[in-house]
Amino acid sequence: MTNEVIDICKRAAACAPRLAGLETRTKNGALLAMTEALLDSTEELTAANTGDRERAAAEGTAGTLLDRLTLDPSRLASMADGLRAVAAQDDPVGESVSEWKRPNGLVIEQVRAPLGVVAVIYEARPNVTSDVAGLCLKSGNATVLRGSSIALESNRAIVKVLREALGSAGVDPDALQLIPDAGREAALELMKAKGLVDLLVPRGGSALIASIEANATVPFIIDGDGNCHIYVDASADRNMATAIVINAKTQRPSVCNALETLVVHEGLVGQWLPPALDELSSRGVEIRGDERVVGVWPKATRAEEEDWSTEYLDLVLAVKVVGSFDDAVEHINTYGTANAEGIVTDDPSLARRFAAEIDAGSVFINASTRFSDGGEFGYGAEIGISTQKLHARGPMGLRALTSTKYIVWGDGHTRS
Amino acid sequence: MTNEVIDICKRAAACAPRLAGLETRTKNGALLAMTEALLDSTEELTAANTGDRERAAAEGTAGTLLDRLTLDPSRLASMADGLRAVAAQDDPVGESVSEWKRPNGLVIEQVRAPLGVVAVIYEARPNVTSDVAGLCLKSGNATVLRGSSIALESNRAIVKVLREALGSAGVDPDALQLIPDAGREAALELMKAKGLVDLLVPRGGSALIASIEANATVPFIIDGDGNCHIYVDASADRNMATAIVINAKTQRPSVCNALETLVVHEGLVGQWLPPALDELSSRGVEIRGDERVVGVWPKATRAEEEDWSTEYLDLVLAVKVVGSFDDAVEHINTYGTANAEGIVTDDPSLARRFAAEIDAGSVFINASTRFSDGGEFGYGAEIGISTQKLHARGPMGLRALTSTKYIVWGDGHTRS
């Protein structure tokens, strides 16, 4: 087992220098070939997926997980769309970050270069397989995938089809590797493949993240929790505030950019808050409020301290009343997870202060936190949302899969 | 002990949000106050340093280390110059990385923001104390310093003077913290201050780096080895090649950007190589060459396999003959440490290929690798040279001490 994971990483690493030198048109040609290949292989891919789902159902897998696992013609079409969107993105490799000339005449260029080998550990969704393969190829990186055991045959089939497409487009198929062992040991080997893996992105729950933090010796980026807030200031447009809060809480409550705590300026407690909570309640949202919330809207249950730090991922909303903008910022910076935080206000200077003082990957002014997403940012397919500060923060686009390199041009320069 | 380190980190973290909001002119005012304070406190600082040196000498500390430890009026003047140079740098905080509008009208800005708390573990040089304090202040970060035990009184005195200067310039002195315990336990506490330290930069030898890699739970950037190469292509200007190789090897052999292995195209073995090696030898450089080198220049000793991966940091040079450009790239990518690598060539397309194919933080075309340095890049004082690929690679300027943040401007946008 051990040797298999290392051998896979070595094949990817051996391929990486050639990928770094690929021309944009070659990469885009390969992405379009991958698109075609997915669409042309619908039967083969859905058959493999049916096998996975039957095995999972026989083992008593929950319905929501079976739904995530499902690959049907419409989902294959979205996967193909994702690859097309990646082909349409600008190529980050070779992009100039900055360039300057020193007084001694040296010209220094800082340019983007691929990381090398990018590995992703992920759960049941088979679309991640093609999304990651596409993003890594476009950014000039080799890919090592380690999916969930319940999706193993689906992933094998997708990777086989995509590797054939790479080969047909003149790209070494070793650019895309799947670890065919979904056991815990194989994941640990991957986390410890120092020198072979340049970036590991875990896409999974807190147990996976804890394991990475405890065991990984390779560089990684954490895609962590989202205890997201929206602060409705006294200056807010009332209707806009209601619409944004309802959207952020109810449009898809199970995801990391959904709203978890509403923070309200006390000036709105008498007028705006009760009808807004009525609206939320009518959509099935349970309200847990502080004393003042319960005072004006008695259907609310009283929030406990732990509610402020809970990511419900469900139709539950904590509601906190604050006396000032500063108190709102303090509450959010204390309990937030630095993922996506929003403000509704008509005051641009307050919006600027919120953007500067809130410590988060993305700050939303008069917009739903649900837009914290690679696709919504225009990044094509999604590699994840970084909740750390080093390297990349917030939704990660192709640039997040690159490093930089200095190229220094001299004319016989020596240092004195 | 444990609580002391954590308390220090907490004071820095509590200060960080205010530092993030400081205006550029306030930060520059504080940097100039720090400059003045260093120059005005020459007596106090050199007296503290004399105490450190006397204790170190009594303990039998080596002369080179005593020299590094020394603080005299001329070194204080360079420290003051370093702070002035940082004041002259552009403020990275709030700098726009990119900005675009989505088809739905959302405007997305990506701006630079401070990391928060930056900690540095370093060795005897007291100039690092003011360099790091200045760079962190300008980039809006709080600083936690942990210097060497032999420099403890010097560091205490410098930090006291700089904190007073911060206070006089309207900046919270808690922005600058020194851990007054130079023991191993205190360093371990700092490495594990997760959630309080946003970036740890170790400036030390391989034992410190190994300890960070084994123990750190806070994010860190490695400033690692430099097994640097220069490839002299057949197309090189002969005199330029000689001058660059001599400079890179002999100008300061003990540092990480000094040349360690010369890679020579076989076309130069008969003509250029022997006189170049004569020149090096006349400057006291010992030559360890492969078979072909020894064949044309018999004074060379025969290089062993381990010579190709040794960072001598001394007047010793390994010399390798290659049959082609591709062989040179392969040798360098195999044995290099991805720090600084150079080529001497008259062919711009070969230079471009070298820049693209060599996996290193900095690539030098017709220039000495000795320019791989924050000061030489124009970054003012130096925080270090990253030998990793995530976040920052190569010499680190102020931008390397920032993260980015997305600010998304809507007009009531909700997601459907």
Chai-1 contact restraints between the chains, C-beta under 6 A:
chainA,res_idxA,chainB,res_idxB,connection_type,confidence,min_distance_angstrom,max_distance_angstrom,comment,restraint_id
A,G21,B,A356,contact,1.0,0.0,6.0,A-B,restraint_1
A,R102,B,G378,contact,1.0,0.0,6.0,A-B,restraint_2
A,L115,B,K389,contact,1.0,0.0,6.0,A-B,restraint_3
A,D198,B,K389,contact,1.0,0.0,6.0,A-B,restraint_4
A,P219,B,L390,contact,1.0,0.0,6.0,A-B,restraint_5
A,M240,B,G412,contact,1.0,0.0,6.0,A-B,restraint_6
A,A243,B,T414,contact,1.0,0.0,6.0,A-B,restraint_7
A,N247,B,T414,contact,1.0,0.0,6.0,A-B,restraint_8
A,Q251,B,R415,contact,1.0,0.0,6.0,A-B,restraint_9
A,A355,B,I407,contact,1.0,0.0,6.0,A-B,restraint_10
A,A356,B,G21,contact,1.0,0.0,6.0,A-B,restraint_11
A,S362,B,Y406,contact,1.0,0.0,6.0,A-B,restraint_12
A,V363,B,I407,contact,1.0,0.0,6.0,A-B,restraint_13
A,F364,B,V408,contact,1.0,0.0,6.0,A-B,restraint_14
A,I365,B,W409,contact,1.0,0.0,6.0,A-B,restraint_15
A,N366,B,G410,contact,1.0,0.0,6.0,A-B,restraint_16
A,N366,B,D411,contact,1.0,0.0,6.0,A-B,restraint_17
A,N366,B,G412,contact,1.0,0.0,6.0,A-B,restraint_18
A,A367,B,V408,contact,1.0,0.0,6.0,A-B,restraint_19
A,A367,B,G410,contact,1.0,0.0,6.0,A-B,restraint_20
A,A367,B,H413,contact,1.0,0.0,6.0,A-B,restraint_21
A,S368,B,T414,contact,1.0,0.0,6.0,A-B,restraint_22
A,S368,B,R415,contact,1.0,0.0,6.0,A-B,restraint_23
A,R370,B,R415,contact,1.0,0.0,6.0,A-B,restraint_24
A,F371,B,R415,contact,1.0,0.0,6.0,A-B,restraint_25
A,G378,B,R102,contact,1.0,0.0,6.0,A-B,restraint_26
A,K389,B,L115,contact,1.0,0.0,6.0,A-B,restraint_27
A,K389,B,D198,contact,1.0,0.0,6.0,A-B,restraint_28
A,K389,B,S403,contact,1.0,0.0,6.0,A-B,restraint_29
A,L390,B,P219,contact,1.0,0.0,6.0,A-B,restraint_30
A,L390,B,H391,contact,1.0,0.0,6.0,A-B,restraint_31
A,H391,B,L390,contact,1.0,0.0,6.0,A-B,restraint_32
A,H391,B,H391,contact,1.0,0.0,6.0,A-B,restraint_33
A,R393,B,S403,contact,1.0,0.0,6.0,A-B,restraint_34
A,R393,B,T404,contact,1.0,0.0,6.0,A-B,restraint_35
A,G394,B,Y406,contact,1.0,0.0,6.0,A-B,restraint_36
A,S403,B,K389,contact,1.0,0.0,6.0,A-B,restraint_37
A,S403,B,R393,contact,1.0,0.0,6.0,A-B,restraint_38
A,T404,B,R393,contact,1.0,0.0,6.0,A-B,restraint_39
A,Y406,B,S362,contact,1.0,0.0,6.0,A-B,restraint_40
A,Y406,B,G394,contact,1.0,0.0,6.0,A-B,restraint_41
A,I407,B,A355,contact,1.0,0.0,6.0,A-B,restraint_42
A,I407,B,V363,contact,1.0,0.0,6.0,A-B,restraint_43
A,V408,B,F364,contact,1.0,0.0,6.0,A-B,restraint_44
A,V408,B,A367,contact,1.0,0.0,6.0,A-B,restraint_45
A,W409,B,I365,contact,1.0,0.0,6.0,A-B,restraint_46
A,G410,B,N366,contact,1.0,0.0,6.0,A-B,restraint_47
A,G410,B,A367,contact,1.0,0.0,6.0,A-B,restraint_48
A,D411,B,N366,contact,1.0,0.0,6.0,A-B,restraint_49
A,G412,B,M240,contact,1.0,0.0,6.0,A-B,restraint_50
A,G412,B,N366,contact,1.0,0.0,6.0,A-B,restraint_51
A,H413,B,A367,contact,1.0,0.0,6.0,A-B,restraint_52
A,T414,B,A243,contact,1.0,0.0,6.0,A-B,restraint_53
A,T414,B,N247,contact,1.0,0.0,6.0,A-B,restraint_54
A,T414,B,S368,contact,1.0,0.0,6.0,A-B,restraint_55
A,R415,B,Q251,contact,1.0,0.0,6.0,A-B,restraint_56
A,R415,B,S368,contact,1.0,0.0,6.0,A-B,restraint_57
A,R415,B,R370,contact,1.0,0.0,6.0,A-B,restraint_58
A,R415,B,F371,contact,1.0,0.0,6.0,A-B,restraint_59
